[in-house]
Amino acid sequence: MAIDITALLTFGLPGLVVGLALGWMLFRGTAKLEAMQAEHDKAASRLATASAEVARLEKELASARDQVKPLADEVDRLRREKAARKVESTGTPPPADSTPSAAPLPGIGWKAGRKLPTFLEAPIGPTDDLSLLKGVGPRLAARLREIGIFYFAQIADWSPEEVKLVDAKLDNFRGRIEKDHLIEQAKLLASGRLTEYEARFGKLGSD
């Protein structure tokens, strides 16, 4: 049977060209997909390595804190003992400094060992200097007082729900409670664990 070259070129060649083009596009697409998958696998591997490193460092940090705490408590005990002896020998208390009290003085509606309200209408005894908390400047300290927060003990006992309530009232300072670890700081200051506080957050009263 004779082959019609003209028909072959007219109808067969375009199909061949299209087939080759589709094959080439499929090949390139597959290669690109494989390259993307390889990059994804590398990124996942790096993320897994980084996550493992973070977990290791967090474990070491927790262990270090556990080791520091007994020593810090002993230093604080010696500081209190030294201050008490100075009072006994001189008959006068040591000069006031920036060291916070362990807790607010008892007042109406509050007793030692009881949780303070999230917001207070007025202070119950001498207030704490909230600007001692790292990240709390004069403006934020003033705003906290405006909404009824006067003591480290208040902040130290906040639940996640209370954090949301307080944060909603902080206007331009929203997010600072978590960002600056205010609850962790307040827990240490409210309990008088000054040495442990300075080991974790830096010297009290410094920027």
C-alpha positions in Angstrom: 0.0 0.0 0.0 1.4 3.4 -1.0 2.1 5.8 1.8 0.7 9.3 1.3 3.7 11.3 2.5 1.7 14.6 2.2 -1.0 13.2 4.5 1.6 11.9 6.9 3.3 15.3 7.2 0.0 17.1 7.4 -1.7 15.0 10.1 1.0 13.0 11.7 3.8 15.5 12.3 1.7 18.0 14.3 0.6 15.1 16.6 4.1 14.0 17.0 5.2 17.5 17.9 2.4 17.9 20.4 3.2 14.5 22.0 6.9 15.5 22.3 5.9 18.8 23.8 3.6 17.2 26.3 6.2 14.7 27.2 8.8 17.3 27.8 6.4 19.4 29.9 5.5 16.3 32.0 9.2 15.5 32.5 10.0 19.1 33.6 7.0 19.1 35.9 8.0 15.9 37.5 11.6 17.0 37.9 10.4 20.3 39.5 8.0 18.5 41.8 10.8 16.2 42.9 13.1 19.2 43.5 10.4 20.8 45.6 9.8 17.6 47.6 13.6 17.4 48.3 13.6 21.0 49.5 10.6 20.3 51.7 12.3 17.2 53.2 15.4 19.3 53.9 13.4 22.0 55.6 11.5 19.4 57.7 14.7 17.9 58.7 16.1 21.2 59.8 13.0 22.0 61.7 13.1 18.7 63.5 16.7 19.3 64.4 15.9 22.8 65.7 13.0 21.5 67.7 15.1 18.8 69.3 17.7 21.5 70.2 15.1 23.7 71.7 13.8 20.9 73.8 17.3 20.0 75.0 18.0 23.6 76.0 14.7 23.9 77.8 15.5 20.8 79.7 18.9 22.1 80.6 17.4 25.5 81.6 14.8 23.8 83.9 17.6 21.7 85.5 19.7 24.8 86.0 16.8 26.6 87.7 16.2 23.6 90.0 19.9 23.8 91.0 19.8 27.6 91.5 16.6 27.7 93.6 18.0 26.2 96.8 21.1 28.4 96.6 19.0 31.5 95.9 16.7 30.7 98.8 19.6 30.4 101.1 21.1 33.7 100.0 17.7 35.4 100.5 17.5 33.9 104.0 20.9 35.2 104.9 20.0 38.6 103.6 16.9 38.7 105.8 18.9 37.5 108.8 21.5 40.2 108.2 18.9 42.8 108.0 17.2 41.6 111.2 20.5 41.6 113.1 21.2 45.1 111.9 17.9 46.2 113.3 18.6 44.5 116.6 22.0 46.1 116.9 21.1 49.6 115.9 17.5 49.7 116.9 16.5 51.2 113.6 15.5 49.5 110.3 17.8 49.6 107.4 17.2 52.3 104.8 14.5 51.6 102.3 15.6 50.4 99.0 14.1 49.0 95.9 13.7 45.5 97.3 10.0 44.5 97.2 8.1 43.2 100.2 7.1 39.5 100.1 3.4 40.4 100.0 1.1 43.3 100.7 0.1 44.1 104.3 -3.1 42.6 105.5 -6.1 44.9 105.0 -9.9 44.8 104.8 -11.1 42.0 102.6 -7.6 40.3 102.3 -5.7 37.9 104.5 -2.3 36.3 104.0 -2.6 33.1 102.0 -5.7 34.2 100.2 -5.8 35.0 96.5 -6.1 38.7 95.8 -8.9 39.9 93.4 -7.9 40.5 89.8 -8.8 44.1 90.2 -8.9 46.1 93.4 -11.0 49.3 93.9 -8.2 50.7 96.1 -4.9 49.5 97.6 -5.0 47.5 100.9 -1.8 48.7 102.5 1.4 49.9 101.0 1.6 49.2 97.3 4.4 47.4 95.4 6.5 49.3 92.9 5.3 47.6 89.7 8.0 49.3 87.6 10.5 46.9 89.2 9.2 44.3 86.8 11.3 44.1 83.7 9.4 45.6 80.8 7.1 47.7 83.0 7.9 51.4 82.6 6.2 54.3 84.3 3.4 54.5 81.8 2.5 50.8 82.0 2.8 50.8 85.8 0.4 53.8 85.9 -2.0 52.0 83.7 -1.9 48.9 85.9 -2.7 51.1 88.9 -5.5 52.8 87.1 -7.3 49.5 86.5 -6.8 48.3 90.1 -3.5 46.3 90.1 -1.2 47.3 92.9 0.7 44.2 94.0 3.0 41.6 92.6 0.8 39.0 94.4 -2.1 40.0 92.2 -0.2 39.4 89.0 1.5 36.2 90.3 -1.9 34.5 90.7 -3.5 35.4 87.4 -5.2 32.6 85.5 -5.3 32.5 81.7 -8.8 33.9 81.9 -7.6 36.7 84.1 -4.7 37.5 81.8 -7.3 38.0 79.0 -9.4 40.3 81.2 -6.4 42.4 82.2 -4.8 42.4 78.7 -8.1 43.8 77.2 -7.7 46.8 79.5 -4.1 47.6 78.7 -4.7 49.6 75.5 -1.4 50.1 73.7 0.3 47.7 76.1 -1.6 44.6 75.1 0.5 41.5 74.8 3.1 42.7 77.3 2.0 40.3 80.1 3.1 37.3 78.0 5.9 39.0 76.1 7.7 40.2 79.3 6.9 37.2 81.4 5.2 39.4 84.0 3.6 36.5 85.9 6.9 34.6 86.3 8.6 37.8 87.5 5.8 38.6 89.9 5.8 35.2 91.4 9.4 35.5 92.4 9.1 39.0 93.7 5.8 38.3 95.6 7.5 35.5 97.4 10.6 37.5 98.2 12.9 35.2 96.0 15.1 38.1 95.0 18.2 36.1 94.3 16.4 33.7 92.0 14.7 36.6 90.3 18.0 38.3 89.5 19.5 35.0 88.3 16.7 34.7 85.8 15.8 38.3 84.8 18.8 40.4 85.8 19.5 42.8 88.6 16.4 44.3 90.2 15.9 47.9 89.2 18.2 47.8 86.2 16.9 48.1 82.6 
